């Protein structure tokens, strides 16, 4: 499926990279690569990820370490809404997108 990104994703990824790079710049790069690989996997088989209606309508979630990729399937596209630390208020973050 085609992958689309919300306007928040670039900032989310920059924030994650900056945070990790404070301690380990090399790990920041490799972790972003892991996130990219997981986004690719989501795009290949988005329906393998369980619906998470408690987060929002059509919400699905993939996990990368302690971070989550929040997305939904819209027609023939996978829309990546947010990439954030998993302990954040996911409902509030997802609702901002709707």
ABEGO torsion letter per residue (X at the ends): XBBBBBAAAAAAAAAAAAAAAAABAAAAAAAAAAAAAAAAAAAABAAABBBBAAAEBGBBBBBBEABBBBBBBBEABBBBABBBBAABBAAAAAAAAX
